[in-house]
Amino acid sequence: MRLGLQTIELKVEMVAIHEKRLRKCLSKVRGIEKVEVDGSIQKVVVTGYANRNKILKALRRVGLRVEFWSPHNEILNAYASASLMINNFIFF
C-alpha cells in the first residue's frame, strides 16, 4: 500500500555540520521528494510518500536526536528568542 503525499515536521537537535549528514541520510529513504531545513529553530520539513516512522528511525540510526515537531516547540523557540533578546538588551 502506497501512502499519499504528506508533509512531516521534525525537531532535530543539530548544529550546522549535522545538516549534511541529515540530508545524506534522508536521500537514502525512498519516497522523500523534498527536505527543508531551518537550522535556527532546528526544524526539518520532509515532503513525500515515505512513512514518518521510517524517517524518524533513519535519522536516529545516524545519531541525530529527533522527534516529531509539535506546537510546544514553537512556543519554546519563541520564548528562547525573546529571552535572548531581553538578556542581550540588559547586558549591552
Phi and psi in degrees as GROMACS dihedral restraints (atoms count N, CA, C in turn):
[ dihedral_restraints ]
;  ai    aj    ak    al  type     phi  dphi    fc
    3     4     5     6     1   -94.5    20    10
    4     5     6     7     1   133.2    20    10
    6     7     8     9     1   -75.0    20    10
    7     8     9    10     1   153.4    20    10
    9    10    11    12     1   -76.5    20    10
   10    11    12    13     1   164.1    20    10
   12    13    14    15     1   -60.3    20    10
   13    14    15    16     1   129.8    20    10
   15    16    17    18     1  -140.6    20    10
   16    17    18    19     1   158.9    20    10
   18    19    20    21     1  -114.3    20    10
   19    20    21    22     1   127.1    20    10
   21    22    23    24     1  -117.7    20    10
   22    23    24    25     1   125.4    20    10
   24    25    26    27     1  -103.6    20    10
   25    26    27    28     1   131.9    20    10
   27    28    29    30     1  -128.0    20    10
   28    29    30    31     1   149.5    20    10
   30    31    32    33     1  -104.1    20    10
   31    32    33    34     1   119.1    20    10
   33    34    35    36     1  -122.4    20    10
   34    35    36    37     1   119.7    20    10
   36    37    38    39     1   -74.9    20    10
   37    38    39    40     1   113.3    20    10
   39    40    41    42     1  -155.0    20    10
   40    41    42    43     1   161.3    20    10
   42    43    44    45     1  -114.4    20    10
   43    44    45    46     1   176.8    20    10
   45    46    47    48     1   -54.3    20    10
   46    47    48    49     1   -37.6    20    10
   48    49    50    51     1   -68.1    20    10
   49    50    51    52     1   -19.8    20    10
   51    52    53    54     1   -78.0    20    10
   52    53    54    55     1   -19.3    20    10
   54    55    56    57     1   -61.4    20    10
   55    56    57    58     1   -40.6    20    10
   57    58    59    60     1   -63.2    20    10
   58    59    60    61     1   -43.5    20    10
   60    61    62    63     1   -63.2    20    10
   61    62    63    64     1   -41.8    20    10
   63    64    65    66     1   -61.6    20    10
   64    65    66    67     1   -48.8    20    10
   66    67    68    69     1   -64.4    20    10
   67    68    69    70     1   -39.6    20    10
   69    70    71    72     1   -64.1    20    10
   70    71    72    73     1   -43.1    20    10
   72    73    74    75     1   -61.3    20    10
   73    74    75    76     1   -48.1    20    10
   75    76    77    78     1   -70.1    20    10
   76    77    78    79     1   -24.6    20    10
   78    79    80    81     1   -67.3    20    10
   79    80    81    82     1   -19.2    20    10
   81    82    83    84     1   -89.6    20    10
   82    83    84    85     1    -9.5    20    10
   84    85    86    87     1   -88.7    20    10
   85    86    87    88     1   120.5    20    10
   87    88    89    90     1   -68.1    20    10
   88    89    90    91     1   140.1    20    10
   90    91    92    93     1   100.7    20    10
   91    92    93    94     1    -8.8    20    10
   93    94    95    96     1   -83.6    20    10
   94    95    96    97     1   128.0    20    10
   96    97    98    99     1  -104.4    20    10
   97    98    99   100     1   -31.4    20    10
   99   100   101   102     1  -150.1    20    10
  100   101   102   103     1   141.6    20    10
  102   103   104   105     1  -129.7    20    10
  103   104   105   106     1   125.5    20    10
  105   106   107   108     1  -117.6    20    10
  106   107   108   109     1   132.2    20    10
  108   109   110   111     1  -120.8    20    10
  109   110   111   112     1   127.3    20    10
  111   112   113   114     1  -117.6    20    10
  112   113   114   115     1    91.8    20    10
  114   115   116   117     1   -64.5    20    10
  115   116   117   118     1   -26.4    20    10
  117   118   119   120     1   -66.2    20    10
  118   119   120   121     1   -29.9    20    10
  120   121   122   123     1  -116.7    20    10
  121   122   123   124     1     9.4    20    10
  123   124   125   126     1    57.8    20    10
  124   125   126   127     1    44.5    20    10
  126   127   128   129     1  -115.6    20    10
  127   128   129   130     1   134.6    20    10
  129   130   131   132     1  -124.8    20    10
  130   131   132   133     1   129.6    20    10
  132   133   134   135     1  -114.7    20    10
  133   134   135   136     1   121.1    20    10
  135   136   137   138     1  -112.6    20    10
  136   137   138   139     1   128.5    20    10
  138   139   140   141     1  -117.8    20    10
  139   140   141   142     1   133.4    20    10
  141   142   143   144     1   161.5    20    10
  142   143   144   145     1  -161.3    20    10
  144   145   146   147     1  -106.5    20    10
  145   146   147   148     1     4.2    20    10
  147   148   149   150     1   -74.1    20    10
  148   149   150   151     1   150.9    20    10
  150   151   152   153     1   -70.0    20    10
  151   152   153   154     1   132.4    20    10
  153   154   155   156     1   -62.1    20    10
  154   155   156   157     1   -33.6    20    10
  156   157   158   159     1   -72.1    20    10
  157   158   159   160     1   -32.2    20    10
  159   160   161   162     1   -66.8    20    10
  160   161   162   163     1   -37.4    20    10
  162   163   164   165     1   -64.5    20    10
  163   164   165   166     1   -47.5    20    10
  165   166   167   168     1   -58.5    20    10
  166   167   168   169     1   -46.9    20    10
  168   169   170   171     1   -63.0    20    10
  169   170   171   172     1   -42.1    20    10
  171   172   173   174     1   -63.1    20    10
  172   173   174   175     1   -42.3    20    10
  174   175   176   177     1   -69.1    20    10
  175   176   177   178     1   -37.5    20    10
  177   178   179   180     1   -68.2    20    10
  178   179   180   181     1   -32.7    20    10
  180   181   182   183     1   -63.4    20    10
  181   182   183   184     1   -29.4    20    10
  183   184   185   186     1   -93.2    20    10
  184   185   186   187     1    10.4    20    10
  186   187   188   189     1    93.7    20    10
  187   188   189   190     1    10.4    20    10
  189   190   191   192     1   -90.4    20    10
  190   191   192   193     1   141.0    20    10
  192   193   194   195     1   -86.5    20    10
  193   194   195   196     1   118.7    20    10
  195   196   197   198     1  -141.2    20    10
  196   197   198   199     1   147.3    20    10
  198   199   200   201     1  -150.0    20    10
  199   200   201   202     1   163.7    20    10
  201   202   203   204     1   -69.6    20    10
  202   203   204   205     1   141.0    20    10
  204   205   206   207     1   -68.0    20    10
  205   206   207   208     1   143.1    20    10
  207   208   209   210     1  -136.7    20    10
  208   209   210   211     1   161.8    20    10
  210   211   212   213     1   -58.5    20    10
  211   212   213   214     1   -26.5    20    10
  213   214   215   216     1   -59.3    20    10
  214   215   216   217     1   -37.0    20    10
  216   217   218   219     1   -63.1    20    10
  217   218   219   220     1   -37.9    20    10
  219   220   221   222     1   -62.0    20    10
  220   221   222   223     1   -44.4    20    10
  222   223   224   225     1   -64.7    20    10
  223   224   225   226     1   -44.6    20    10
  225   226   227   228     1   -62.2    20    10
  226   227   228   229     1   -42.0    20    10
  228   229   230   231     1   -65.8    20    10
  229   230   231   232     1   -39.9    20    10
  231   232   233   234     1   -64.8    20    10
  232   233   234   235     1   -42.3    20    10
  234   235   236   237     1   -64.2    20    10
  235   236   237   238     1   -44.8    20    10
  237   238   239   240     1   -64.1    20    10
  238   239   240   241     1   -41.0    20    10
  240   241   242   243     1   -64.3    20    10
  241   242   243   244     1   -44.6    20    10
  243   244   245   246     1   -65.1    20    10
  244   245   246   247     1   -39.8    20    10
  246   247   248   249     1   -63.2    20    10
  247   248   249   250     1   -42.9    20    10
  249   250   251   252     1   -63.3    20    10
  250   251   252   253     1   -41.7    20    10
  252   253   254   255     1   -63.8    20    10
  253   254   255   256     1   -42.0    20    10
  255   256   257   258     1   -66.1    20    10
  256   257   258   259     1   -46.1    20    10
  258   259   260   261     1   -62.0    20    10
  259   260   261   262     1   -41.2    20    10
  261   262   263   264     1   -64.0    20    10
  262   263   264   265     1   -39.0    20    10
  264   265   266   267     1   -66.8    20    10
  265   266   267   268     1   -40.4    20    10
  267   268   269   270     1   -67.3    20    10
  268   269   270   271     1   -41.1    20    10
  270   271   272   273     1   -81.6    20    10
  271   272   273   274     1   -19.8    20    10
